[in-house]
Amino acid sequence: MSDSSLPQSTPRRRNSLVLRALLLNGAATVATALLFVLLLSLVVPPTGVNAPGARMVLWARLVVWPALLLILMVGGVMAMRGRHAALNPIEDPESRGQRVAQRVLANSVEQSAIFVPALAALVVTLPQPSLGAAVVATGLFVLGRLLFWAGYLVHPFARAPGMAMTLTVNLIVLGWAVLLQLGGMQPG
């Protein structure tokens, strides 16, 4: 159901929906940060990745998951086009499902463009005992993208928890990487 297909409601009802979405978004952000910290204590850091080459291998093993998710989303766009016989993206009318699939893919590419290089910067500079954070961040990033996708299929407001999770992970990874760069941390 798109925003335009919502029943015409009073501004008060609309404001209530927006407020609920914002509260859900905030709760998802806090939950993601807490989950990140909790999982950090549970994940054993990878071993034998002190050399720069080994760290890049770790990074490559991690970013295959967001890449796999993106290819699934590309498949989703293709499937929706085939299902609705809208093979010409310029002239054929698009269904709601096609628009959702395209927006999910576009947003996921944008978020991945932040996450993937930030994760690389984090992996090469994190001290060895903290490398489990890269594994946790990758898992939460992929989970956030899946929640975003599923939520978008339900209603545009329902995408908020997945978006909040993704944004929180991106802010943590990028912020941590920047702090390590500013501090001149050497891996080890």
C-alpha positions as CSV (number, residue, x, y, z in Angstrom):
1,M,0.0,0.0,0.0
2,S,1.6,3.3,-1.0
3,D,1.2,6.6,0.8
4,S,-1.3,7.7,-1.9
5,S,-3.4,4.6,-1.4
6,L,-3.9,5.3,2.3
7,P,-7.4,6.4,3.0
8,Q,-7.8,10.1,3.2
9,S,-7.3,10.8,6.8
10,T,-7.2,13.8,9.1
11,P,-4.0,15.5,9.7
12,R,-4.1,14.3,13.2
13,R,-4.3,10.6,12.1
14,R,-1.5,11.2,9.6
15,N,0.7,12.9,12.3
16,S,0.0,9.9,14.6
17,L,1.2,7.5,11.9
18,V,4.4,9.6,11.3
19,L,5.0,9.8,15.1
20,R,4.7,6.0,15.4
21,A,7.1,5.5,12.5
22,L,9.6,7.9,14.1
23,L,9.3,6.1,17.5
24,L,9.7,2.7,15.8
25,N,12.8,4.1,14.0
26,G,14.3,5.4,17.2
27,A,13.6,2.1,19.0
28,A,15.2,0.2,16.2
29,T,18.3,2.4,16.3
30,V,18.7,1.9,20.0
31,A,18.1,-1.9,19.7
32,T,20.6,-2.1,16.9
33,A,23.3,-0.4,19.0
34,L,22.6,-2.6,22.0
35,L,22.5,-5.7,19.8
36,F,25.9,-4.6,18.3
37,V,27.4,-4.4,21.7
38,L,25.9,-7.6,22.9
39,L,27.1,-9.6,19.8
40,L,30.6,-8.1,20.2
41,S,30.9,-9.9,23.5
42,L,29.7,-13.2,21.9
43,V,31.6,-13.3,18.6
44,V,35.1,-14.7,18.7
45,P,37.5,-12.6,16.6
46,P,39.0,-14.2,13.6
47,T,42.6,-15.4,14.1
48,G,45.6,-15.2,11.9
49,V,44.6,-12.0,10.2
50,N,47.5,-9.7,11.3
51,A,49.0,-9.3,7.8
52,P,47.4,-6.7,5.5
53,G,46.7,-9.4,2.9
54,A,44.9,-11.6,5.4
55,R,42.8,-8.7,6.5
56,M,41.8,-8.0,3.0
57,V,40.8,-11.7,2.6
58,L,38.7,-11.3,5.7
59,W,37.1,-8.2,4.2
60,A,36.4,-10.0,1.0
61,R,34.8,-12.9,2.8
62,L,32.5,-10.5,4.6
63,V,31.4,-8.3,1.7
64,V,30.3,-11.3,-0.3
65,W,27.1,-11.2,1.9
66,P,26.0,-7.7,1.0
67,A,26.9,-8.5,-2.6
68,L,24.7,-11.7,-2.5
69,L,21.8,-9.7,-1.1
70,L,22.2,-7.1,-3.9
71,I,22.1,-9.8,-6.6
72,L,18.9,-11.2,-5.0
73,M,17.4,-7.8,-5.1
74,V,18.4,-7.4,-8.8
75,G,16.6,-10.8,-9.3
76,G,13.6,-9.4,-7.5
77,V,13.4,-6.4,-9.8
78,M,13.7,-8.8,-12.8
79,A,11.1,-11.1,-11.5
80,M,8.6,-8.2,-10.9
81,R,9.2,-7.0,-14.5
82,G,8.6,-10.4,-15.9
83,R,5.6,-11.0,-13.7
84,H,3.9,-7.9,-14.9
85,A,5.2,-8.0,-18.5
86,A,6.8,-4.6,-18.0
87,L,10.0,-5.4,-19.8
88,N,10.5,-1.9,-21.2
89,P,11.4,0.3,-18.1
90,I,10.8,3.5,-20.1
91,E,7.4,2.9,-21.6
92,D,5.7,0.0,-19.7
93,P,3.6,1.0,-16.7
94,E,5.1,-0.1,-13.4
95,S,3.2,-2.0,-10.7
96,R,3.6,-1.2,-7.0
97,G,5.7,-4.3,-6.6
98,Q,8.1,-3.1,-9.3
99,R,8.5,0.3,-7.7
100,V,9.1,-1.3,-4.3
101,A,11.7,-3.7,-5.7
102,Q,13.5,-0.9,-7.5
103,R,13.5,1.4,-4.5
104,V,14.7,-1.4,-2.2
105,L,17.5,-2.1,-4.7
106,A,18.5,1.5,-5.2
107,N,18.6,2.2,-1.4
108,S,20.5,-1.0,-0.8
109,V,23.1,0.0,-3.4
110,E,23.4,3.4,-1.7
111,Q,23.8,1.9,1.7
112,S,26.3,-0.6,0.5
113,A,28.4,2.2,-1.1
114,I,28.9,3.5,2.4
115,F,29.2,0.1,4.2
116,V,31.7,-1.7,1.9
117,P,34.5,0.9,1.9
118,A,33.9,1.8,5.6
119,L,34.2,-1.9,6.5
120,A,37.5,-2.1,4.5
121,A,38.9,0.8,6.5
122,L,37.7,-0.7,9.7
123,V,39.1,-4.2,9.0
124,V,42.6,-2.9,8.1
125,T,42.9,-0.7,11.2
126,L,41.1,-2.6,14.0
127,P,43.3,-4.2,16.6
128,Q,43.2,-8.0,16.3
129,P,41.0,-8.6,19.4
130,S,38.3,-6.3,18.0
131,L,38.0,-7.9,14.5
132,G,34.9,-9.7,15.6
133,A,33.2,-6.3,15.2
134,A,33.5,-6.6,11.4
135,V,31.7,-9.9,11.5
136,V,28.9,-8.5,13.7
137,A,28.6,-5.4,11.6
138,T,28.2,-7.4,8.4
139,G,25.6,-9.6,9.9
140,L,23.6,-6.7,11.2
141,F,24.0,-4.8,7.9
142,V,22.5,-7.7,5.9
143,L,19.8,-8.2,8.5
144,G,18.9,-4.5,8.3
145,R,18.6,-4.7,4.6
146,L,16.4,-7.8,4.8
147,L,14.2,-6.0,7.4
148,F,14.1,-2.9,5.1
149,W,13.0,-5.1,2.1
150,A,10.4,-7.0,4.1
151,G,9.0,-3.8,5.7
152,Y,8.8,-2.0,2.4
153,L,6.6,-4.9,1.1
154,V,4.2,-4.3,4.0
155,H,4.0,-0.5,4.0
156,P,6.5,2.3,3.4
157,F,6.4,3.2,7.1
158,A,7.3,-0.5,8.0
159,R,10.7,-0.1,6.3
160,A,11.9,2.2,9.2
161,P,13.4,-0.5,11.5
162,G,15.5,-1.9,8.7
163,M,16.6,1.5,7.6
164,A,17.4,2.4,11.2
165,M,19.4,-0.8,11.6
166,T,21.4,-0.2,8.4
167,L,22.1,3.5,9.2
168,T,23.2,2.6,12.8
169,V,25.6,0.0,11.5
170,N,26.9,2.3,8.9
171,L,27.4,5.1,11.4
172,I,29.2,2.7,13.9
173,V,31.5,1.2,11.2
174,L,32.3,4.5,9.5
175,G,32.7,6.4,12.8
176,W,34.9,3.7,14.3
177,A,37.0,3.6,11.1
178,V,37.4,7.4,11.1
179,L,38.4,7.4,14.8
180,L,41.0,4.8,14.1
181,Q,42.3,6.7,11.2
182,L,42.5,9.9,13.2
183,G,44.3,8.1,16.0
184,G,46.8,6.6,13.6
185,M,46.0,3.1,14.9
186,Q,48.1,0.3,13.4
187,P,46.5,-3.1,13.1
188,G,47.7,-5.7,15.5
